[in-house]
Amino acid sequence: MTCEQARMEMLGETEGEEFAAHIASCEECRNEVSRICGLWQSLDLLPVEEPSSKLRDRFYEMLGAYRQGLASNPTRASRADSGASPESQSMSKSRRRSKVTNRCISI
């Protein structure tokens, strides 16, 4: 495994035991993994921010304005339907973070 392939593995884009062997033999990649793990651990120490009590109201105001804009421009509506949903993007980030955290624990 090359260092470039190991970087892709760190991003969670590939799978395999070859990654662990590369990290064991490559000081540069091992240091990068250590740095990334330290960053994730530091982020876990940050307090969880509570949303404003007005968040829901502002969200529904923006959603209404967005829907009005789509209704007035059918071309935009068809493009908006083809994109990835925020939920799927959020899940992707969540899965990636979980993978990175699991790697930090196992290294």
N, CA, C and O of each residue as an XYZ file, in Angstrom:
428
protein
N       0.852     -1.175      0.000
C       0.000      0.000      0.000
C       0.894      1.234      0.000
O       1.875      1.306      0.740
N       0.544      2.191     -0.832
C       1.301      3.443     -0.882
C       0.755      4.418      0.156
O      -0.320      4.206      0.717
N       1.505      5.482      0.403
C       1.041      6.519      1.335
C      -0.249      7.158      0.828
O      -1.139      7.465      1.620
N      -0.356      7.356     -0.461
C      -1.575      7.940     -1.036
C      -2.771      7.030     -0.782
O      -3.847      7.506     -0.418
N      -2.594      5.745     -0.967
C      -3.682      4.794     -0.691
C      -4.035      4.801      0.791
O      -5.205      4.680      1.152
N      -3.030      4.943      1.650
C      -3.281      5.008      3.094
C      -4.080      6.257      3.439
O      -4.957      6.211      4.302
N      -3.785      7.386      2.768
C      -4.560      8.611      3.010
C      -6.020      8.420      2.630
O      -6.916      8.905      3.321
N      -6.257      7.717      1.537
C      -7.632      7.434      1.128
C      -8.312      6.556      2.176
O      -9.494      6.732      2.470
N      -7.570      5.624      2.730
C      -8.099      4.755      3.783
C      -8.456      5.585      5.015
O      -9.477      5.341      5.659
N      -7.610      6.570      5.340
C      -7.885      7.446      6.486
C      -9.191      8.193      6.288
O      -9.896      8.490      7.252
N      -9.512      8.495      5.043
C     -10.756      9.199      4.730
C     -11.940      8.244      4.675
O     -13.079      8.681      4.511
N     -11.689      6.965      4.808
C     -12.765      6.000      4.816
C     -13.261      5.622      3.441
O     -14.381      5.130      3.305
N     -12.448      5.840      2.409
C     -12.882      5.548      1.056
C     -12.535      4.136      0.609
O     -13.053      3.662     -0.403
N     -11.677      3.467      1.339
C     -11.350      2.082      1.013
C     -11.350      1.273      2.305
O     -11.394      1.840      3.397
N     -11.302     -0.017      2.185
C     -11.311     -0.913      3.339
C     -10.150     -1.890      3.214
O      -9.662     -2.134      2.110
N      -9.700     -2.452      4.339
C      -8.724     -3.519      4.243
C      -7.730     -3.545      5.382
O      -7.483     -2.530      6.033
N      -7.154     -4.731      5.621
C      -6.150     -4.915      6.660
C      -4.792     -4.383      6.231
O      -3.904     -4.180      7.059
N      -4.641     -4.163      4.949
C      -3.379     -3.656      4.411
C      -3.033     -2.299      5.034
O      -1.861     -1.954      5.184
N      -4.069     -1.539      5.393
C      -3.876     -0.222      6.011
C      -3.077     -0.340      7.310
O      -2.114      0.398      7.516
N      -3.470     -1.256      8.176
C      -2.779     -1.433      9.461
C      -1.319     -1.798      9.248
O      -0.445     -1.314      9.967
N      -1.049     -2.648      8.265
C       0.335     -3.032      7.983
C       1.133     -1.828      7.495
O       2.294     -1.657      7.867
N       0.505     -0.987      6.655
C       1.202      0.198      6.153
C       1.498      1.165      7.299
O       2.604      1.696      7.397
N       0.516      1.392      8.159
C       0.706      2.309      9.289
C       1.815      1.803     10.205
O       2.599      2.593     10.731
N       1.881      0.500     10.393
C       2.924     -0.079     11.241
C       4.315      0.141     10.662
O       5.295      0.241     11.401
N       4.398      0.218      9.333
C       5.716      0.325      8.703
C       6.071      1.734      8.226
O       7.217      1.973      7.845
N       5.124      2.672      8.235
C       5.380      4.009      7.693
C       5.210      5.065      8.788
O       4.094      5.346      9.227
N       6.316      5.636      9.215
C       6.283      6.615     10.301
C       5.491      7.866      9.918
O       4.752      8.405     10.742
N       5.638      8.327      8.684
C       4.931      9.532      8.241
C       3.412      9.344      8.331
O       2.713     10.211      8.855
N       2.905      8.232      7.831
C       1.460      7.972      7.876
C       0.997      7.725      9.309
O      -0.091      8.151      9.697
N       1.828      7.033     10.096
C       1.499      6.786     11.499
C       1.357      8.109     12.255
O       0.456      8.267     13.080
N       2.258      9.063     11.966
C       2.168     10.384     12.600
C       0.903     11.121     12.164
O       0.266     11.805     12.966
N       0.548     10.977     10.895
C      -0.669     11.632     10.402
C      -1.915     11.041     11.049
O      -2.828     11.777     11.424
N      -1.958      9.727     11.182
C      -3.090      9.075     11.849
C      -3.170      9.539     13.303
O      -4.253      9.817     13.817
N      -2.024      9.619     13.951
C      -1.985     10.069     15.344
C      -2.510     11.498     15.464
O      -3.257     11.819     16.389
N      -2.112     12.351     14.523
C      -2.569     13.750     14.530
C      -4.076     13.820     14.322
O      -4.765     14.577     15.006
N      -4.588     13.035     13.382
C      -6.024     13.040     13.100
C      -6.805     12.506     14.305
O      -7.849     13.051     14.663
N      -6.300     11.451     14.920
C      -6.971     10.899     16.100
C      -6.995     11.921     17.232
O      -8.005     12.071     17.920
N      -5.885     12.617     17.419
C      -5.834     13.664     18.439
C      -6.842     14.768     18.165
O      -7.463     15.294     19.089
N      -7.002     15.118     16.895
C      -7.975     16.138     16.520
C      -9.389     15.679     16.866
O     -10.161     16.433     17.458
N      -9.733     14.433     16.495
C     -11.074     13.915     16.801
C     -11.303     13.865     18.303
O     -12.391     14.194     18.778
N     -10.290     13.457     19.050
C     -10.439     13.397     20.505
C     -10.632     14.796     21.091
O     -11.411     14.972     22.028
N      -9.928     15.790     20.545
C     -10.106     17.172     20.998
C     -11.503     17.681     20.672
O     -12.120     18.381     21.474
N     -11.995     17.327     19.495
C     -13.342     17.751     19.112
C     -14.392     17.145     20.033
O     -15.408     17.778     20.318
N     -14.156     15.932     20.496
C     -15.100     15.295     21.418
C     -15.178     16.023     22.752
O     -16.168     15.884     23.470
N     -14.161     16.793     23.096
C     -14.151     17.521     24.360
C     -14.960     18.820     24.310
O     -15.304     19.384     25.349
N     -15.258     19.284     23.101
C     -16.024     20.523     22.970
C     -17.453     20.317     23.449
O     -18.033     19.252     23.237
N     -18.024     21.336     24.096
C     -19.419     21.194     24.543
C     -20.364     21.160     23.345
O     -20.106     21.778     22.312
N     -21.445     20.437     23.502
C     -22.457     20.353     22.449
C     -23.275     21.639     22.492
O     -23.813     22.020     23.531
N     -23.354     22.288     21.358
C     -24.105     23.534     21.275
C     -25.596     23.248     21.207
O     -26.031     22.367     20.466
N     -26.361     23.975     21.963
C     -27.817     23.866     21.925
C     -28.347     24.890     20.926
O     -27.936     26.050     20.944
N     -29.257     24.462     20.056
C     -29.804     25.409     19.076
C     -30.674     26.466     19.747
O     -31.238     26.249     20.819
N     -30.763     27.601     19.091
C     -31.597     28.693     19.563
C     -33.055     28.247     19.618
O     -33.477     27.396     18.835
N     -33.812     28.814     20.531
C     -35.232     28.478     20.627
C     -35.996     28.950     19.388
O     -37.107     28.486     19.128
N     -35.412     29.859     18.636
C     -36.063     30.371     17.427
C     -35.673     29.596     16.167
O     -36.139     29.915     15.073
N     -34.831     28.593     16.317
C     -34.337     27.840     15.170
C     -35.465     27.234     14.342
O     -35.473     27.361     13.118
N     -36.418     26.576     15.001
C     -37.515     25.933     14.278
C     -38.319     26.954     13.477
O     -38.652     26.710     12.318
N     -38.633     28.095     14.089
C     -39.401     29.134     13.380
C     -38.636     29.641     12.157
O     -39.211     29.781     11.078
N     -37.349     29.915     12.325
C     -36.550     30.402     11.200
C     -36.433     29.356     10.109
O     -36.466     29.682      8.922
N     -36.295     28.089     10.512
C     -36.199     27.021      9.528
C     -37.466     26.970      8.674
O     -37.384     26.918      7.447
N     -38.633     26.984      9.313
C     -39.871     26.881      8.544
C     -40.118     28.131      7.696
O     -40.732     28.038      6.633
N     -39.658     29.279      8.143
C     -39.745     30.486      7.307
C     -38.880     30.316      6.053
O     -39.322     30.614      4.943
N     -37.650     29.838      6.238
C     -36.757     29.639      5.095
C     -37.289     28.547      4.169
O     -37.201     28.676      2.948
N     -37.835     27.480      4.735
C     -38.386     26.400      3.928
C     -39.556     26.908      3.087
O     -39.673     26.565      1.911
N     -40.415     27.722      3.686
C     -41.539     28.293      2.939
C     -41.059     29.159      1.792
O     -41.592     29.080      0.685
N     -40.048     29.995      2.051
C     -39.503     30.852      0.995
C     -38.866     30.010     -0.100
O     -39.001     30.329     -1.282
N     -38.187     28.956      0.270
C     -37.557     28.062     -0.703
C     -38.622     27.411     -1.580
O     -38.490     27.370     -2.803
N     -39.675     26.904     -0.948
C     -40.743     26.253     -1.709
C     -41.427     27.235     -2.660
O     -41.787     26.872     -3.780
N     -41.604     28.472     -2.214
C     -42.196     29.483     -3.102
C     -41.294     29.720     -4.301
O     -41.770     29.854     -5.429
N     -39.998     29.772     -4.056
C     -39.044     29.957     -5.147
C     -39.079     28.795     -6.120
O     -39.000     29.003     -7.331
N     -39.197     27.581     -5.616
C     -39.285     26.413     -6.497
C     -40.571     26.424     -7.304
O     -40.578     26.074     -8.484
N     -41.659     26.830     -6.658
C     -42.947     26.849     -7.349
C     -42.935     27.858     -8.484
O     -43.611     27.668     -9.495
N     -42.173     28.927     -8.324
C     -42.145     29.959     -9.364
C     -41.127     29.656    -10.465
O     -41.119     30.335    -11.492
N     -40.263     28.641    -10.269
C     -39.243     28.296    -11.255
C     -39.136     26.776    -11.372
O     -38.350     26.165    -10.649
N     -39.912     26.150    -12.270
C     -39.935     24.692    -12.386
C     -38.572     24.070    -12.710
O     -38.325     22.924    -12.333
N     -37.692     24.787    -13.391
C     -36.367     24.253    -13.732
C     -35.568     23.994    -12.459
O     -34.925     22.952    -12.329
N     -35.607     24.933    -11.525
C     -34.899     24.761    -10.256
C     -35.486     23.612     -9.454
O     -34.754     22.889     -8.777
N     -36.792     23.439     -9.523
C     -37.440     22.369     -8.765
C     -36.930     21.007     -9.220
O     -36.674     20.137     -8.388
N     -36.780     20.810    -10.531
C     -36.310     19.510    -11.012
C     -34.850     19.274    -10.633
O     -34.464     18.136    -10.365
N     -34.036     20.321    -10.605
C     -32.641     20.179    -10.181
C     -32.558     19.894     -8.693
O     -31.719     19.103     -8.262
N     -33.415     20.525     -7.900
C     -33.383     20.327     -6.449
C     -33.743     18.903     -6.083
O     -33.225     18.369     -5.103
N     -34.624     18.274     -6.852
C     -35.025     16.904     -6.572
C     -33.911     15.907     -6.838
O     -33.908     14.822     -6.255
N     -32.953     16.253     -7.717
C     -31.908     15.305     -8.092
C     -30.733     15.293     -7.128
O     -29.918     14.373     -7.197
N     -30.605     16.257     -6.241
C     -29.464     16.331     -5.331
C     -29.610     15.401     -4.146
O     -30.695     14.894     -3.861
N     -28.487     15.184     -3.453
C     -28.505     14.343     -2.257
C     -29.181     15.106     -1.126
O     -29.006     16.316     -0.986
N     -29.934     14.404     -0.344
C     -30.636     15.040      0.766
C     -29.657     15.377      1.873
O     -28.627     14.716      2.009
N     -29.963     16.401      2.672
C     -29.091     16.718      3.813
C     -28.969     15.547      4.778
O     -27.927     15.362      5.406
N     -30.052     14.743      4.899
C     -29.990     13.589      5.792
C     -28.938     12.598      5.323
O     -28.174     12.075      6.134
N     -28.890     12.333      4.008
C     -27.913     11.370      3.503
C     -26.495     11.916      3.639
O     -25.565     11.157      3.911
N     -26.319     13.229      3.452
C     -24.995     13.824      3.636
C     -24.581     13.724      5.090
O     -23.426     13.415      5.383
N     -25.503     13.979      6.004
C     -25.222     13.902      7.427
C     -24.854     12.483      7.828
O     -23.915     12.278      8.597
N     -25.589     11.501      7.312
C     -25.296     10.114      7.619
C     -23.908      9.743      7.110
O     -23.166      9.030      7.786
N     -23.559     10.219      5.928
C     -22.257      9.922      5.366
C     -21.148     10.454      6.276
O     -20.179      9.743      6.545
N     -21.279     11.683      6.749
C     -20.282     12.268      7.643
C     -20.240     11.502      8.955
O     -19.168     11.266      9.513
N     -21.412     11.116      9.442
C     -21.488     10.382     10.691
C     -20.787      9.032     10.568
O     -20.029      8.643     11.456
N     -21.036      8.318      9.472
C     -20.385      7.028      9.263
C     -18.883      7.193      9.139
O     -18.114      6.398      9.681
N     -18.460      8.247      8.412
C     -17.025      8.474      8.226
C     -16.373      8.766      9.580
O     -15.297      8.242      9.868
N     -17.011      9.595     10.414
C     -16.443      9.914     11.710
C     -16.349      8.655     12.564
O     -15.359      8.447     13.266
N     -17.367      7.826     12.503
C     -17.363      6.581     13.256
C     -16.200      5.697     12.822
O     -15.520      5.102     13.658
N     -15.972      5.610     11.502
C     -14.867      4.811     10.986
C     -13.533      5.332     11.500
O     -12.684      4.556     11.941
N     -13.348      6.658     11.444
C     -12.091      7.255     11.883
C     -11.904      7.014     13.380
O     -10.809      6.661     13.820
N     -12.958      7.200     14.157
C     -12.869      6.983     15.593
C     -12.520      5.535     15.897
O     -11.694      5.271     16.771
N     -13.131      4.599     15.195
C     -12.825      3.182     15.399
C     -11.365      2.882     15.047
O     -10.717      2.090     15.730
N     -10.848      3.503     13.996
C      -9.449      3.289     13.628
C      -8.526      3.839     14.710
O      -7.505      3.230     15.030
N      -8.885      4.990     15.272
C      -8.053      5.587     16.324
C      -7.959      4.653     17.517
O      -6.898      4.512     18.126
N      -9.068      4.021     17.846
C      -9.100      3.113     18.980
C      -8.261      1.869     18.696
O      -7.587      1.356     19.590
N      -8.299      1.383     17.455
C      -7.612      0.133     17.137
C      -6.120      0.301     16.882
O      -5.387     -0.688     16.872
N      -5.657      1.523     16.677
C      -4.220      1.728     16.372
C      -3.421      1.930     17.628
O      -2.206      2.116     17.563
